């Protein structure tokens, strides 16, 4: 699973807008679960140097959940070539 609100440095591997909601932790659960079970999410969890971190920030129109992972240079290049948009 993910850690919350710890080290914010690393590679941004996922983000999702949550909109304006009363409890962003609850609304973040679905996109985090979908990410965790996607090909990208499985690859990140398997190849990250430590446990990926998610955090929730206030966005212009609500909240945004972001997942950050510390990747080796080789894995970061692989991520950039295969998954980055």
N, C-alpha and C positions, 0 to 999 in steps of 0.2 A: 504494500500500500504506500501511501505518500506521507511525508512529514508536513507539518503546517507551520508557517511563520518562523522559519529558521534562516539559514544561510540563503541570501537572495542573489548570490552571484552564480554564474553558470550560463548555460545555453537555454534560451527560451524555446521549448519544444512543443508547447501547446497553449492556446488561449481561447477563451470563449466568453462572450458577453452574456451577462445574466439579466440585464434589464434592471428596473427599479423594483426591488423586492424587500420584504420585511426582514427575512432571515437569509442572507446570502450563503451561509454555510449549508443550509438545507438545499437551496437551489443549485449549488455548485456540485452536489453529489452526483447528479445524472451525467453532466458532461465529463466529470472526472472518471466515472465508471466506464463510460463509453470510450474515453481515451485509453484507460488502463487495459481494456479488452480489444483494442484495435491493434493492427500489425505494428504501427508506430509505437504505441504504448508498450506493447510487449517487448519490442526491441529496446526501447529506452530503459525500461526496468531491468532488462537483462544486461545491458552494456554500460549503464551509468556507473561511475566510480563509487558513488554512495547513493543512498536512497533519494529519488527525485523529491523535490520540494514544491508544494503548491502554495500560492498566496492569493488573497482576494484584495483587490484595490477598488477604490471608488473611481468610477469611470464618468465620462461626461453625462451619460443618461442612465446611470445606475451603477452596476458593479461589473468587474471583469475578473475571472479566475485565470491564473497563469501557472503553468508547470515549468520549472527550471530544473535542469539536470547538469551535473558536472561530468563532462565527457572528455576522454583523452583526445589528443590532437587527431589521431587516426579515426576514432569514432565520430568526432565532430565533423571531419571532412566527409565521412560516409553519410552522416545525417544531412549535411548541406547538399550533397549530390543526389541523394535518394528521396528525402522527405521534405526539405525546406521548400516553401512556395515563393 
